[in-house]
Amino acid sequence: MSVERKLPQDFIWGFATASFQIEGSVDVDGRGKSIWDDFSRTPGKTLDGKNGDVATDSYRLWREDIALLKQYGIKAYRFSIAWSRIIPLGGRNDPVNPKGIKFYSDVIDELLRAGITPFVTLYHWDLPQELHNRYGGWLNKDEIVPDFVNYARICFQSFGDRVKHWLTLNEPWCVAVLGYGRGVFAPGRCSDRNRSAEGDSSTEPWIVAHNLILSHASAVKVYRDEFKPTQEGMIGITLNGDWEVPYDNSPENIAAAQQALDVAIGWYADPVYLGFYPYHMKKMLGDRLPDFSPEEWALVKGSSDFYGMNTYTTNLAKAGGEDEFQGLVDYTFTRADGTELGTQAHCAWLQTYPEGFRALLNYVWKRYKLPIYVTENGFAVKGEDSLPIEEAIKDHDRVEYFRGATDSLYKAMYEDGVDIRSYFPWSFLDNFEWADGYGTRFGVTYVDYQTQKRYPKESAKFLIKWFREHQEQPSGSATPPILTAQTTSVPEHLSLDSHSSATTATNSPSAKTAWRCPLKTNGNLACGHEIANHDKALVKQHFEWHLTQVGLAVRNGELELLDSSTPSKEKTGTTPPLERATATTPRPIRYAEKTTTPERAKTSTWKSIMRKLVM
């Protein structure tokens, strides 16, 4: 496909995740509890009754996940750090956990080795439980601000030499409203005594928001004053907020749409970027809206280098609502003529409407006048969790969602002149979707939670292909392996089960009629892909496909990196890339070390090569 004008090479795109949603291993290597640990274990708090104790097991499987990201050919990965892995008890006078530091440091290093830029969120909703127990967590300004600043400073010190893109907070609206207003997210406080024994929905969300903004701004000041001059990174906040369309052209509904935007976005964005609260919020809340002192306003205004945007849908706004968290506006997807705005997702709050994404990008650009980093955007296919894997990975509705979103992004940039610097679809993996549990799937990669195997969905392939065609590529850039992989009746996957089929293949009923791949991936795990009738040509093709997935090729009788121009250190006098890599990186097999001549080594069959890689 030929595209007249392409996104620049430095446009950042990749996939996003969050620590509690994927890591699991909640009591491993010194991690302390977060507010989501016990909350998600409490009966009735998640739709399926499940918790985040295992999630996608990515604390154990992070190397395999990064290998899969590399197969996808993406250039950036947004993930969050779990505060309670770094400081298990959370406070500024509490001990730091070296194993937590090492884990994230290793993840960052591996990403960089894979050519993937780390884009790091400091806080994605998992407050250390001890801070909530000690002083009420986000309700206590005098304690939470210095504790968050201390945590942020430790992260800047530990990772800032390699991390150049920081987000302080993810979606503070959700923290305040869902955690302290509606009580559906941890810590689950609200005025509804059927839901929570504690909380005041009329006051606490506004107090929490006030303290979140101050914590963000204070952490940014520390970064700018102490770290940015040498680390030369950027830092900001990322805000959720969806586009609002008036239900009709009546003056009251036109006003309602703006009022909804004021609370959904302006509540945080106006103080941070403009230095004041929206008029509608001040009028609606009166003295329940905490104000900042002049010194605090000076700290808050301008405390983000960019606009971080998480957005998913568009609402039709009708005046006359009673929900303050929606600006006293009712939301609907049903037009006056009875038609729906778009395709319904699995979650009730989400429908497709790509025109709204473009409109929101324009609104934010014109109002706040800073580059926009889209840090989340995605779709949960209705009923996907109940489908067989072979059908679930053919996620047509999600493909159509991203087709519309990428088209809107492109047009906003090149027809409307909006300055957009990144796009992170949510999410890299199906994962623990907070109060929804595991039944709502947003991933572009299907996760079988019984085996923890990952299966690329069609949406992943669509996005990878779209950016391949619409973004300038470095000279000599190879096509991502997932776009060239052999198509089979069984979805290709990366086997992540340590008790994999390779150990039982000879005893399997299918072993008599089908060949099962015993090839090991990173982490000493096996593939398990089956080929009917032991077809040798297909087996050879499958092995060659594996080579491309790990970035290897057969050259001069050796397995070498695809991008290596110096096959052996004997020829160059320098250490080849593989020799500088970690022990988990596949190493060259050097036939020249045997008595066999290089010429004979070149004629080695795929069988002799693969014997070096299997079992």
Buried (B, 14 or more C-beta within 10 A) or exposed (E): EEEEEBBEEEBBBBBBBBBBBBBBBBEEBBBBBBBBBBBBBEEEBBBEEBBBBBBBBBBBBBBBBBBBBBBBBBBBBBBBBBBBBBBBBBBBEBEBBEEBBEBBBEBBBBBEBBBBBBBBBBBBBBBBBBBBBBBBBBBBBEBBBBBBBBBBBBBBEBBBBBBBBBBBBBBBBBBBBBBBBBBBBBBBBBBEEEBBEEBEBEBBBBBBBBBBBBBBBBBBBBBBEBBBEEBEBBBBBBBBBBBBBBBEEEEEBBBBBBBBBBBBBBBBBBBBBBEEBBEBBBEBBEEEBBEBEEEBBEBBBBBBBBBBBBBBBBBBBBBEBEBBBBBBBBBEBEEEEEEEBBBBBBBEEBBBBBBBBBBBBBBBBEBBEBBBBBBBBBBBBBEBBEBEBEEBBBBEBBBBBBBBBBBBBBBBBEEBEBBBBBBBBBBBBBBBBBBBBBBBBBBBBBBBBEBBBBBBBBBBBBBBBBBBEBBEBEEEEEEBBBEEBEEBEBBBBBBBBEEBBBEEBEEEEEBEEBBBBBBBBBBEBBBBBBBEEEEEEBBBBBBBBBBBBBBBBBBBBBBBBEEBEBBBEEEEEEEBBBEEBEEEBBEBBBBBEEEBEEEEBBEBEBEBBBEEBEE
